[in-house]
Amino acid sequence: MRKTFRNRRLDRGWTLRDLAEQCERKGIPRPSDSNLSVIERGIHAPRPALRAVLCELLDLPIDYFDDGDRVAS
């Protein structure tokens, strides 16, 4: 089974706030916890800059947000 956004975040021991801080360290405007939550639940896909950083931080394929496997389980 393919690991989801949420699984990978939790594997790193990160809260949504921790992930937001990591994104900010990568040079993009800090996303809100609520924004990351809706992305994690598959309700919205991130904008391109945030998408690239999330994929890098969570070791996800760049097309992760393009397919139907993005919803957390």
N, CA, C and O atoms as a Tripos MOL2 file, in Angstrom:
@<TRIPOS>MOLECULE
protein
  292   291    73     0     0
PROTEIN
NO_CHARGES

@<TRIPOS>ATOM
      1 N           0.8260   -1.1830    0.0000 N.3       1 MET1
      2 CA          0.0000    0.0000    0.0000 C.3       1 MET1
      3 C           0.8730    1.2510    0.0000 C.2       1 MET1
      4 O           1.8470    1.3430    0.7480 O.2       1 MET1
      5 N           0.5220    2.1850   -0.8240 N.am      2 ARG2
      6 CA          1.2750    3.4250   -0.9410 C.3       2 ARG2
      7 C           1.0300    4.3110    0.2750 C.2       2 ARG2
      8 O          -0.1120    4.4920    0.6980 O.2       2 ARG2
      9 N           2.1000    4.8590    0.8320 N.am      3 LYS3
     10 CA          1.9650    5.7330    1.9980 C.3       3 LYS3
     11 C           1.3640    7.0680    1.5920 C.2       3 LYS3
     12 O           1.7160    7.6430    0.5610 O.2       3 LYS3
     13 N           0.4610    7.5420    2.4150 N.am      4 THR4
     14 CA         -0.1990    8.8100    2.1430 C.3       4 THR4
     15 C           0.5750    9.9750    2.7440 C.2       4 THR4
     16 O           1.5090    9.7910    3.5250 O.2       4 THR4
     17 N           0.1660   11.1640    2.3620 N.am      5 PHE5
     18 CA          0.7020   12.4080    2.9070 C.3       5 PHE5
     19 C           0.7320   12.3140    4.4360 C.2       5 PHE5
     20 O           1.7680   12.5350    5.0620 O.2       5 PHE5
     21 N          -0.4150   11.9840    5.0190 N.am      6 ARG6
     22 CA         -0.5210   11.9160    6.4820 C.3       6 ARG6
     23 C           0.4400   10.8780    7.0620 C.2       6 ARG6
     24 O           1.1180   11.1570    8.0510 O.2       6 ARG6
     25 N           0.5090    9.7060    6.4740 N.am      7 ASN7
     26 CA          1.4240    8.6690    6.9710 C.3       7 ASN7
     27 C           2.8590    9.1600    6.9740 C.2       7 ASN7
     28 O           3.5920    8.9580    7.9420 O.2       7 ASN7
     29 N           3.2500    9.7950    5.9050 N.am      8 ARG8
     30 CA          4.6390   10.2720    5.8010 C.3       8 ARG8
     31 C           4.9220   11.3890    6.7930 C.2       8 ARG8
     32 O           6.0070   11.4520    7.3710 O.2       8 ARG8
     33 N           3.9540   12.2670    6.9920 N.am      9 ARG9
     34 CA          4.1180   13.3370    7.9820 C.3       9 ARG9
     35 C           4.2650   12.7330    9.3750 C.2       9 ARG9
     36 O           5.1570   13.1130   10.1340 O.2       9 ARG9
     37 N           3.3920   11.7990    9.7030 N.am     10 LEU10
     38 CA          3.4380   11.1660   11.0210 C.3      10 LEU10
     39 C           4.6950   10.3200   11.2060 C.2      10 LEU10
     40 O           5.2350   10.2570   12.3100 O.2      10 LEU10
     41 N           5.1680    9.6680   10.1430 N.am     11 ASP11
     42 CA          6.4230    8.9010   10.2150 C.3      11 ASP11
     43 C           7.5840    9.7870   10.6430 C.2      11 ASP11
     44 O           8.5120    9.3260   11.3060 O.2      11 ASP11
     45 N           7.5300   11.0550   10.2640 N.am     12 ARG12
     46 CA          8.5930   12.0030   10.6280 C.3      12 ARG12
     47 C           8.3630   12.6050   12.0140 C.2      12 ARG12
     48 O           9.2070   13.3380   12.5290 O.2      12 ARG12
     49 N           7.2140   12.2900   12.6100 N.am     13 GLY13
     50 CA          6.9020   12.8290   13.9290 C.3      13 GLY13
     51 C           6.4690   14.2820   13.9010 C.2      13 GLY13
     52 O           6.5610   14.9820   14.9100 O.2      13 GLY13
     53 N           5.9950   14.7410   12.7400 N.am     14 TRP14
     54 CA          5.6230   16.1430   12.5680 C.3      14 TRP14
     55 C           4.1300   16.3590   12.7710 C.2      14 TRP14
     56 O           3.3020   15.5670   12.3220 O.2      14 TRP14
     57 N           3.8100   17.4410   13.4510 N.am     15 THR15
     58 CA          2.4470   17.9430   13.4700 C.3      15 THR15
     59 C           2.2620   18.7770   12.2050 C.2      15 THR15
     60 O           3.2190   19.0130   11.4680 O.2      15 THR15
     61 N           1.0410   19.2210   11.9550 N.am     16 LEU16
     62 CA          0.8320   20.1290   10.8200 C.3      16 LEU16
     63 C           1.6210   21.4180   11.0210 C.2      16 LEU16
     64 O           2.1360   21.9840   10.0560 O.2      16 LEU16
     65 N           1.7190   21.8800   12.2450 N.am     17 ARG17
     66 CA          2.5080   23.0880   12.5420 C.3      17 ARG17
     67 C           3.9840   22.8590   12.2300 C.2      17 ARG17
     68 O           4.6440   23.7340   11.6700 O.2      17 ARG17
     69 N           4.5010   21.6910   12.5890 N.am     18 ASP18
     70 CA          5.9020   21.3640   12.2680 C.3      18 ASP18
     71 C           6.1230   21.3720   10.7580 C.2      18 ASP18
     72 O           7.1240   21.8940   10.2680 O.2      18 ASP18
     73 N           5.1860   20.7920   10.0380 N.am     19 LEU19
     74 CA          5.2950   20.7560    8.5740 C.3      19 LEU19
     75 C           5.2700   22.1690    8.0140 C.2      19 LEU19
     76 O           6.0280   22.4810    7.0960 O.2      19 LEU19
     77 N           4.4180   23.0220    8.5490 N.am     20 ALA20
     78 CA          4.3580   24.4170    8.0980 C.3      20 ALA20
     79 C           5.7030   25.1080    8.3240 C.2      20 ALA20
     80 O           6.1670   25.8640    7.4710 O.2      20 ALA20
     81 N           6.3220   24.8480    9.4680 N.am     21 GLU21
     82 CA          7.6350   25.4350    9.7550 C.3      21 GLU21
     83 C           8.6850   24.9300    8.7730 C.2      21 GLU21
     84 O           9.5350   25.6980    8.3210 O.2      21 GLU21
     85 N           8.6300   23.6540    8.4450 N.am     22 GLN22
     86 CA          9.5670   23.0890    7.4710 C.3      22 GLN22
     87 C           9.3890   23.7470    6.1040 C.2      22 GLN22
     88 O          10.3650   24.0380    5.4120 O.2      22 GLN22
     89 N           8.1380   23.9760    5.7250 N.am     23 CYS23
     90 CA          7.8620   24.6470    4.4480 C.3      23 CYS23
     91 C           8.4650   26.0430    4.4400 C.2      23 CYS23
     92 O           9.0790   26.4630    3.4600 O.2      23 CYS23
     93 N           8.2840   26.7460    5.5310 N.am     24 GLU24
     94 CA          8.8230   28.1090    5.6400 C.3      24 GLU24
     95 C          10.3480   28.1000    5.5450 C.2      24 GLU24
     96 O          10.9340   28.9870    4.9250 O.2      24 GLU24
     97 N          10.9840   27.1160    6.1470 N.am     25 ARG25
     98 CA         12.4450   26.9970    6.0650 C.3      25 ARG25
     99 C          12.9200   26.7680    4.6330 C.2      25 ARG25
    100 O          14.0500   27.1010    4.2780 O.2      25 ARG25
    101 N          12.0420   26.1980    3.8230 N.am     26 LYS26
    102 CA         12.3810   25.9580    2.4100 C.3      26 LYS26
    103 C          12.1520   27.2020    1.5540 C.2      26 LYS26
    104 O          12.3740   27.1750    0.3440 O.2      26 LYS26
    105 N          11.7030   28.3040    2.1920 N.am     27 GLY27
    106 CA         11.6190   29.5680    1.4760 C.3      27 GLY27
    107 C          10.2760   29.9360    0.8900 C.2      27 GLY27
    108 O          10.1880   30.8740    0.0980 O.2      27 GLY27
    109 N           9.2250   29.2200    1.2600 N.am     28 ILE28
    110 CA          7.9100   29.6150    0.7680 C.3      28 ILE28
    111 C           7.1090   30.2180    1.9210 C.2      28 ILE28
    112 O           7.3890   29.9270    3.0840 O.2      28 ILE28
    113 N           6.1220   31.0490    1.6140 N.am     29 PRO29
    114 CA          5.3030   31.6020    2.6960 C.3      29 PRO29
    115 C           4.7060   30.4700    3.5330 C.2      29 PRO29
    116 O           4.2320   29.4610    3.0100 O.2      29 PRO29
    117 N           4.7480   30.6730    4.8260 N.am     30 ARG30
    118 CA          4.2800   29.6230    5.7440 C.3      30 ARG30
    119 C           2.7990   29.3240    5.5320 C.2      30 ARG30
    120 O           1.9590   30.2130    5.6740 O.2      30 ARG30
    121 N           2.4730   28.0750    5.1910 N.am     31 PRO31
    122 CA          1.0610   27.7080    5.0420 C.3      31 PRO31
    123 C           0.4150   27.5770    6.4230 C.2      31 PRO31
    124 O           1.0840   27.2400    7.4000 O.2      31 PRO31
    125 N          -0.8670   27.8410    6.4910 N.am     32 SER32
    126 CA         -1.5710   27.6840    7.7610 C.3      32 SER32
    127 C          -1.8000   26.1930    8.0280 C.2      32 SER32
    128 O          -1.7910   25.3710    7.1120 O.2      32 SER32
    129 N          -2.0010   25.8770    9.2900 N.am     33 ASP33
    130 CA         -2.3040   24.4970    9.6560 C.3      33 ASP33
    131 C          -3.5850   24.0360    8.9640 C.2      33 ASP33
    132 O          -3.6790   22.8960    8.5080 O.2      33 ASP33
    133 N          -4.5700   24.9310    8.8890 N.am     34 SER34
    134 CA         -5.8450   24.5530    8.2620 C.3      34 SER34
    135 C          -5.6700   24.3040    6.7670 C.2      34 SER34
    136 O          -6.3100   23.4130    6.2090 O.2      34 SER34
    137 N          -4.8070   25.0860    6.1120 N.am     35 ASN35
    138 CA         -4.5380   24.8640    4.6870 C.3      35 ASN35
    139 C          -3.8790   23.5010    4.4840 C.2      35 ASN35
    140 O          -4.2580   22.7490    3.5870 O.2      35 ASN35
    141 N          -2.8990   23.1900    5.3160 N.am     36 LEU36
    142 CA         -2.2380   21.8870    5.2030 C.3      36 LEU36
    143 C          -3.2140   20.7510    5.4990 C.2      36 LEU36
    144 O          -3.1300   19.6840    4.8910 O.2      36 LEU36
    145 N          -4.1290   20.9760    6.4190 N.am     37 SER37
    146 CA         -5.1170   19.9470    6.7530 C.3      37 SER37
    147 C          -6.0200   19.6190    5.5630 C.2      37 SER37
    148 O          -6.2780   18.4470    5.2900 O.2      37 SER37
    149 N          -6.5010   20.6400    4.8540 N.am     38 VAL38
    150 CA         -7.3780   20.3570    3.7100 C.3      38 VAL38
    151 C          -6.5990   19.7150    2.5620 C.2      38 VAL38
    152 O          -7.1490   18.9220    1.7980 O.2      38 VAL38
    153 N          -5.3160   20.0640    2.4470 N.am     39 ILE39
    154 CA         -4.4680   19.4070    1.4480 C.3      39 ILE39
    155 C          -4.2660   17.9490    1.8410 C.2      39 ILE39
    156 O          -4.3910   17.0520    1.0070 O.2      39 ILE39
    157 N          -3.9560   17.7170    3.1020 N.am     40 GLU40
    158 CA         -3.7200   16.3640    3.5860 C.3      40 GLU40
    159 C          -4.9530   15.4760    3.4190 C.2      40 GLU40
    160 O          -4.8260   14.2910    3.1100 O.2      40 GLU40
    161 N          -6.1310   16.0350    3.6200 N.am     41 ARG41
    162 CA         -7.3620   15.2590    3.4900 C.3      41 ARG41
    163 C          -7.8270   15.1240    2.0450 C.2      41 ARG41
    164 O          -8.8360   14.4680    1.7870 O.2      41 ARG41
    165 N          -7.1160   15.7290    1.1000 N.am     42 GLY42
    166 CA         -7.4480   15.5840   -0.3090 C.3      42 GLY42
    167 C          -8.5720   16.4880   -0.7800 C.2      42 GLY42
    168 O          -9.1140   16.2900   -1.8680 O.2      42 GLY42
    169 N          -8.9270   17.4780    0.0290 N.am     43 ILE43
    170 CA        -10.0100   18.3920   -0.3380 C.3      43 ILE43
    171 C          -9.5280   19.3990   -1.3800 C.2      43 ILE43
    172 O         -10.2570   19.7360   -2.3130 O.2      43 ILE43
    173 N          -8.3030   19.8740   -1.2120 N.am     44 HIS44
    174 CA         -7.7000   20.8030   -2.1720 C.3      44 HIS44
    175 C          -6.2830   20.3490   -2.4740 C.2      44 HIS44
    176 O          -5.6090   19.7730   -1.6190 O.2      44 HIS44
    177 N          -5.8410   20.6070   -3.6770 N.am     45 ALA45
    178 CA         -4.4520   20.3550   -4.0530 C.3      45 ALA45
    179 C          -3.6560   21.6430   -3.8100 C.2      45 ALA45
    180 O          -4.1920   22.7390   -3.9740 O.2      45 ALA45
    181 N          -2.3940   21.5190   -3.4240 N.am     46 PRO46
    182 CA         -1.5870   22.7130   -3.1810 C.3      46 PRO46
    183 C          -1.1900   23.4150   -4.4700 C.2      46 PRO46
    184 O          -1.1570   22.8160   -5.5450 O.2      46 PRO46
    185 N          -0.8930   24.6890   -4.3350 N.am     47 ARG47
    186 CA         -0.3600   25.4590   -5.4670 C.3      47 ARG47
    187 C           1.0250   24.9130   -5.8100 C.2      47 ARG47
    188 O           1.6430   24.2300   -4.9930 O.2      47 ARG47
    189 N           1.5150   25.2120   -7.0180 N.am     48 PRO48
    190 CA          2.7690   24.5880   -7.4790 C.3      48 PRO48
    191 C           3.9730   24.7250   -6.5450 C.2      48 PRO48
    192 O           4.6770   23.7400   -6.3230 O.2      48 PRO48
    193 N           4.2290   25.9070   -5.9930 N.am     49 ALA49
    194 CA          5.4040   26.0650   -5.1270 C.3      49 ALA49
    195 C           5.2750   25.2230   -3.8640 C.2      49 ALA49
    196 O           6.2310   24.5660   -3.4520 O.2      49 ALA49
    197 N           4.1000   25.2410   -3.2550 N.am     50 LEU50
    198 CA          3.8780   24.4500   -2.0480 C.3      50 LEU50
    199 C           3.9050   22.9570   -2.3810 C.2      50 LEU50
    200 O           4.4320   22.1520   -1.6140 O.2      50 LEU50
    201 N           3.3430   22.6060   -3.5070 N.am     51 ARG51
    202 CA          3.3490   21.2030   -3.9560 C.3      51 ARG51
    203 C           4.7710   20.6730   -4.0260 C.2      51 ARG51
    204 O           5.0610   19.5940   -3.5090 O.2      51 ARG51
    205 N           5.6470   21.4180   -4.6560 N.am     52 ALA52
    206 CA          7.0320   20.9790   -4.8170 C.3      52 ALA52
    207 C           7.7100   20.7880   -3.4640 C.2      52 ALA52
    208 O           8.4260   19.8080   -3.2580 O.2      52 ALA52
    209 N           7.4860   21.7180   -2.5490 N.am     53 VAL53
    210 CA          8.1140   21.6320   -1.2250 C.3      53 VAL53
    211 C           7.5380   20.4550   -0.4330 C.2      53 VAL53
    212 O           8.2870   19.7130    0.2020 O.2      53 VAL53
    213 N           6.2290   20.2830   -0.4640 N.am     54 LEU54
    214 CA          5.6210   19.1650    0.2550 C.3      54 LEU54
    215 C           6.1310   17.8310   -0.2740 C.2      54 LEU54
    216 O           6.4340   16.9270    0.5050 O.2      54 LEU54
    217 N           6.2250   17.7070   -1.5730 N.am     55 CYS55
    218 CA          6.7310   16.4660   -2.1650 C.3      55 CYS55
    219 C           8.1740   16.2100   -1.7440 C.2      55 CYS55
    220 O           8.5550   15.0740   -1.4600 O.2      55 CYS55
    221 N           8.9650   17.2650   -1.7060 N.am     56 GLU56
    222 CA         10.3620   17.1190   -1.2780 C.3      56 GLU56
    223 C          10.4340   16.7180    0.1990 C.2      56 GLU56
    224 O          11.1210   15.7590    0.5520 O.2      56 GLU56
    225 N           9.7290   17.4500    1.0540 N.am     57 LEU57
    226 CA          9.7840   17.1970    2.4950 C.3      57 LEU57
    227 C           9.2490   15.8140    2.8790 C.2      57 LEU57
    228 O           9.7710   15.1680    3.7870 O.2      57 LEU57
    229 N           8.2140   15.3750    2.1860 N.am     58 LEU58
    230 CA          7.5630   14.1190    2.5430 C.3      58 LEU58
    231 C           7.9690   12.9560    1.6350 C.2      58 LEU58
    232 O           7.4280   11.8550    1.7370 O.2      58 LEU58
    233 N           8.9250   13.2160    0.7500 N.am     59 ASP59
    234 CA          9.4180   12.1970   -0.1760 C.3      59 ASP59
    235 C           8.2680   11.5520   -0.9520 C.2      59 ASP59
    236 O           8.1300   10.3300   -1.0050 O.2      59 ASP59
    237 N           7.4560   12.4150   -1.5460 N.am     60 LEU60
    238 CA          6.3250   11.9900   -2.3740 C.3      60 LEU60
    239 C           6.6510   12.2570   -3.8400 C.2      60 LEU60
    240 O           7.3850   13.1990   -4.1370 O.2      60 LEU60
    241 N           6.1270   11.4560   -4.7580 N.am     61 PRO61
    242 CA          6.3420   11.7560   -6.1830 C.3      61 PRO61
    243 C           5.6550   13.0800   -6.5390 C.2      61 PRO61
    244 O           4.6080   13.4050   -5.9780 O.2      61 PRO61
    245 N           6.2270   13.8250   -7.4460 N.am     62 ILE62
    246 CA          5.7100   15.1510   -7.7950 C.3      62 ILE62
    247 C           4.2760   15.0820   -8.3150 C.2      62 ILE62
    248 O           3.5380   16.0630   -8.2150 O.2      62 ILE62
    249 N           3.8730   13.9470   -8.8650 N.am     63 ASP63
    250 CA          2.5000   13.8230   -9.3540 C.3      63 ASP63
    251 C           1.5350   13.2990   -8.2870 C.2      63 ASP63
    252 O           0.3840   12.9890   -8.5950 O.2      63 ASP63
    253 N           1.9910   13.1990   -7.0500 N.am     64 TYR64
    254 CA          1.1720   12.6730   -5.9610 C.3      64 TYR64
    255 C          -0.1830   13.3820   -5.8600 C.2      64 TYR64
    256 O          -1.2060   12.7340   -5.6390 O.2      64 TYR64
    257 N          -0.1920   14.6790   -6.0160 N.am     65 PHE65
    258 CA         -1.4210   15.4570   -5.8590 C.3      65 PHE65
    259 C          -2.2990   15.4360   -7.1050 C.2      65 PHE65
    260 O          -3.3900   16.0060   -7.1120 O.2      65 PHE65
    261 N          -1.8220   14.7810   -8.1560 N.am     66 ASP66
    262 CA         -2.5900   14.6910   -9.4010 C.3      66 ASP66
    263 C          -3.4680   13.4550   -9.4800 C.2      66 ASP66
    264 O          -4.3600   13.3810  -10.3260 O.2      66 ASP66
    265 N          -3.2260   12.4890   -8.6130 N.am     67 ASP67
    266 CA         -4.0010   11.2510   -8.7180 C.3      67 ASP67
    267 C          -4.9430   11.0800   -7.5350 C.2      67 ASP67
    268 O          -4.9770   11.9140   -6.6300 O.2      67 ASP67
    269 N          -5.6870   10.0240   -7.5490 N.am     68 GLY68
    270 CA         -6.7060    9.7910   -6.5300 C.3      68 GLY68
    271 C          -6.1930    9.1840   -5.2410 C.2      68 GLY68
    272 O          -6.9900    8.8960   -4.3480 O.2      68 GLY68
    273 N          -4.8760    8.9760   -5.1100 N.am     69 ASP69
    274 CA         -4.3330    8.3350   -3.9090 C.3      69 ASP69
    275 C          -3.9420    9.3280   -2.8290 C.2      69 ASP69
    276 O          -3.3170    8.9290   -1.8460 O.2      69 ASP69
    277 N          -4.2770   10.5830   -2.9640 N.am     70 ARG70
    278 CA         -3.7900   11.5640   -2.0210 C.3      70 ARG70
    279 C          -4.5890   11.6470   -0.7320 C.2      70 ARG70
    280 O          -4.1050   12.2270    0.2400 O.2      70 ARG70
    281 N          -5.7650   11.1050   -0.6870 N.am     71 VAL71
    282 CA         -6.5980   11.2060    0.5040 C.3      71 VAL71
    283 C          -6.0070   10.3570    1.6220 C.2      71 VAL71
    284 O          -5.6530    9.1960    1.4200 O.2      71 VAL71
    285 N          -5.9070   10.9560    2.8000 N.am     72 ALA72
    286 CA         -5.3480   10.2540    3.9640 C.3      72 ALA72
    287 C          -6.2610    9.1110    4.3800 C.2      72 ALA72
    288 O          -7.4840    9.1950    4.2660 O.2      72 ALA72
    289 N          -5.6460    8.0520    4.8620 N.am     73 SER73
    290 CA         -6.4430    6.9240    5.3500 C.3      73 SER73
    291 C          -6.2170    6.7200    6.8270 C.2      73 SER73
    292 O          -6.8020    5.8150    7.4220 O.2      73 SER73
@<TRIPOS>BOND
     1     1     2 1
     2     2     3 1
     3     3     4 2
     4     3     5 am
     5     5     6 1
     6     6     7 1
     7     7     8 2
     8     7     9 am
     9     9    10 1
    10    10    11 1
    11    11    12 2
    12    11    13 am
    13    13    14 1
    14    14    15 1
    15    15    16 2
    16    15    17 am
    17    17    18 1
    18    18    19 1
    19    19    20 2
    20    19    21 am
    21    21    22 1
    22    22    23 1
    23    23    24 2
    24    23    25 am
    25    25    26 1
    26    26    27 1
    27    27    28 2
    28    27    29 am
    29    29    30 1
    30    30    31 1
    31    31    32 2
    32    31    33 am
    33    33    34 1
    34    34    35 1
    35    35    36 2
    36    35    37 am
    37    37    38 1
    38    38    39 1
    39    39    40 2
    40    39    41 am
    41    41    42 1
    42    42    43 1
    43    43    44 2
    44    43    45 am
    45    45    46 1
    46    46    47 1
    47    47    48 2
    48    47    49 am
    49    49    50 1
    50    50    51 1
    51    51    52 2
    52    51    53 am
    53    53    54 1
    54    54    55 1
    55    55    56 2
    56    55    57 am
    57    57    58 1
    58    58    59 1
    59    59    60 2
    60    59    61 am
    61    61    62 1
    62    62    63 1
    63    63    64 2
    64    63    65 am
    65    65    66 1
    66    66    67 1
    67    67    68 2
    68    67    69 am
    69    69    70 1
    70    70    71 1
    71    71    72 2
    72    71    73 am
    73    73    74 1
    74    74    75 1
    75    75    76 2
    76    75    77 am
    77    77    78 1
    78    78    79 1
    79    79    80 2
    80    79    81 am
    81    81    82 1
    82    82    83 1
    83    83    84 2
    84    83    85 am
    85    85    86 1
    86    86    87 1
    87    87    88 2
    88    87    89 am
    89    89    90 1
    90    90    91 1
    91    91    92 2
    92    91    93 am
    93    93    94 1
    94    94    95 1
    95    95    96 2
    96    95    97 am
    97    97    98 1
    98    98    99 1
    99    99   100 2
   100    99   101 am
   101   101   102 1
   102   102   103 1
   103   103   104 2
   104   103   105 am
   105   105   106 1
   106   106   107 1
   107   107   108 2
   108   107   109 am
   109   109   110 1
   110   110   111 1
   111   111   112 2
   112   111   113 am
   113   113   114 1
   114   114   115 1
   115   115   116 2
   116   115   117 am
   117   117   118 1
   118   118   119 1
   119   119   120 2
   120   119   121 am
   121   121   122 1
   122   122   123 1
   123   123   124 2
   124   123   125 am
   125   125   126 1
   126   126   127 1
   127   127   128 2
   128   127   129 am
   129   129   130 1
   130   130   131 1
   131   131   132 2
   132   131   133 am
   133   133   134 1
   134   134   135 1
   135   135   136 2
   136   135   137 am
   137   137   138 1
   138   138   139 1
   139   139   140 2
   140   139   141 am
   141   141   142 1
   142   142   143 1
   143   143   144 2
   144   143   145 am
   145   145   146 1
   146   146   147 1
   147   147   148 2
   148   147   149 am
   149   149   150 1
   150   150   151 1
   151   151   152 2
   152   151   153 am
   153   153   154 1
   154   154   155 1
   155   155   156 2
   156   155   157 am
   157   157   158 1
   158   158   159 1
   159   159   160 2
   160   159   161 am
   161   161   162 1
   162   162   163 1
   163   163   164 2
   164   163   165 am
   165   165   166 1
   166   166   167 1
   167   167   168 2
   168   167   169 am
   169   169   170 1
   170   170   171 1
   171   171   172 2
   172   171   173 am
   173   173   174 1
   174   174   175 1
   175   175   176 2
   176   175   177 am
   177   177   178 1
   178   178   179 1
   179   179   180 2
   180   179   181 am
   181   181   182 1
   182   182   183 1
   183   183   184 2
   184   183   185 am
   185   185   186 1
   186   186   187 1
   187   187   188 2
   188   187   189 am
   189   189   190 1
   190   190   191 1
   191   191   192 2
   192   191   193 am
   193   193   194 1
   194   194   195 1
   195   195   196 2
   196   195   197 am
   197   197   198 1
   198   198   199 1
   199   199   200 2
   200   199   201 am
   201   201   202 1
   202   202   203 1
   203   203   204 2
   204   203   205 am
   205   205   206 1
   206   206   207 1
   207   207   208 2
   208   207   209 am
   209   209   210 1
   210   210   211 1
   211   211   212 2
   212   211   213 am
   213   213   214 1
   214   214   215 1
   215   215   216 2
   216   215   217 am
   217   217   218 1
   218   218   219 1
   219   219   220 2
   220   219   221 am
   221   221   222 1
   222   222   223 1
   223   223   224 2
   224   223   225 am
   225   225   226 1
   226   226   227 1
   227   227   228 2
   228   227   229 am
   229   229   230 1
   230   230   231 1
   231   231   232 2
   232   231   233 am
   233   233   234 1
   234   234   235 1
   235   235   236 2
   236   235   237 am
   237   237   238 1
   238   238   239 1
   239   239   240 2
   240   239   241 am
   241   241   242 1
   242   242   243 1
   243   243   244 2
   244   243   245 am
   245   245   246 1
   246   246   247 1
   247   247   248 2
   248   247   249 am
   249   249   250 1
   250   250   251 1
   251   251   252 2
   252   251   253 am
   253   253   254 1
   254   254   255 1
   255   255   256 2
   256   255   257 am
   257   257   258 1
   258   258   259 1
   259   259   260 2
   260   259   261 am
   261   261   262 1
   262   262   263 1
   263   263   264 2
   264   263   265 am
   265   265   266 1
   266   266   267 1
   267   267   268 2
   268   267   269 am
   269   269   270 1
   270   270   271 1
   271   271   272 2
   272   271   273 am
   273   273   274 1
   274   274   275 1
   275   275   276 2
   276   275   277 am
   277   277   278 1
   278   278   279 1
   279   279   280 2
   280   279   281 am
   281   281   282 1
   282   282   283 1
   283   283   284 2
   284   283   285 am
   285   285   286 1
   286   286   287 1
   287   287   288 2
   288   287   289 am
   289   289   290 1
   290   290   291 1
   291   291   292 2
@<TRIPOS>SUBSTRUCTURE
     1 MET1         2 RESIDUE 1 A MET
     2 ARG2         6 RESIDUE 1 A ARG
     3 LYS3        10 RESIDUE 1 A LYS
     4 THR4        14 RESIDUE 1 A THR
     5 PHE5        18 RESIDUE 1 A PHE
     6 ARG6        22 RESIDUE 1 A ARG
     7 ASN7        26 RESIDUE 1 A ASN
     8 ARG8        30 RESIDUE 1 A ARG
     9 ARG9        34 RESIDUE 1 A ARG
    10 LEU10       38 RESIDUE 1 A LEU
    11 ASP11       42 RESIDUE 1 A ASP
    12 ARG12       46 RESIDUE 1 A ARG
    13 GLY13       50 RESIDUE 1 A GLY
    14 TRP14       54 RESIDUE 1 A TRP
    15 THR15       58 RESIDUE 1 A THR
    16 LEU16       62 RESIDUE 1 A LEU
    17 ARG17       66 RESIDUE 1 A ARG
    18 ASP18       70 RESIDUE 1 A ASP
    19 LEU19       74 RESIDUE 1 A LEU
    20 ALA20       78 RESIDUE 1 A ALA
    21 GLU21       82 RESIDUE 1 A GLU
    22 GLN22       86 RESIDUE 1 A GLN
    23 CYS23       90 RESIDUE 1 A CYS
    24 GLU24       94 RESIDUE 1 A GLU
    25 ARG25       98 RESIDUE 1 A ARG
    26 LYS26      102 RESIDUE 1 A LYS
    27 GLY27      106 RESIDUE 1 A GLY
    28 ILE28      110 RESIDUE 1 A ILE
    29 PRO29      114 RESIDUE 1 A PRO
    30 ARG30      118 RESIDUE 1 A ARG
    31 PRO31      122 RESIDUE 1 A PRO
    32 SER32      126 RESIDUE 1 A SER
    33 ASP33      130 RESIDUE 1 A ASP
    34 SER34      134 RESIDUE 1 A SER
    35 ASN35      138 RESIDUE 1 A ASN
    36 LEU36      142 RESIDUE 1 A LEU
    37 SER37      146 RESIDUE 1 A SER
    38 VAL38      150 RESIDUE 1 A VAL
    39 ILE39      154 RESIDUE 1 A ILE
    40 GLU40      158 RESIDUE 1 A GLU
    41 ARG41      162 RESIDUE 1 A ARG
    42 GLY42      166 RESIDUE 1 A GLY
    43 ILE43      170 RESIDUE 1 A ILE
    44 HIS44      174 RESIDUE 1 A HIS
    45 ALA45      178 RESIDUE 1 A ALA
    46 PRO46      182 RESIDUE 1 A PRO
    47 ARG47      186 RESIDUE 1 A ARG
    48 PRO48      190 RESIDUE 1 A PRO
    49 ALA49      194 RESIDUE 1 A ALA
    50 LEU50      198 RESIDUE 1 A LEU
    51 ARG51      202 RESIDUE 1 A ARG
    52 ALA52      206 RESIDUE 1 A ALA
    53 VAL53      210 RESIDUE 1 A VAL
    54 LEU54      214 RESIDUE 1 A LEU
    55 CYS55      218 RESIDUE 1 A CYS
    56 GLU56      222 RESIDUE 1 A GLU
    57 LEU57      226 RESIDUE 1 A LEU
    58 LEU58      230 RESIDUE 1 A LEU
    59 ASP59      234 RESIDUE 1 A ASP
    60 LEU60      238 RESIDUE 1 A LEU
    61 PRO61      242 RESIDUE 1 A PRO
    62 ILE62      246 RESIDUE 1 A ILE
    63 ASP63      250 RESIDUE 1 A ASP
    64 TYR64      254 RESIDUE 1 A TYR
    65 PHE65      258 RESIDUE 1 A PHE
    66 ASP66      262 RESIDUE 1 A ASP
    67 ASP67      266 RESIDUE 1 A ASP
    68 GLY68      270 RESIDUE 1 A GLY
    69 ASP69      274 RESIDUE 1 A ASP
    70 ARG70      278 RESIDUE 1 A ARG
    71 VAL71      282 RESIDUE 1 A VAL
    72 ALA72      286 RESIDUE 1 A ALA
    73 SER73      290 RESIDUE 1 A SER
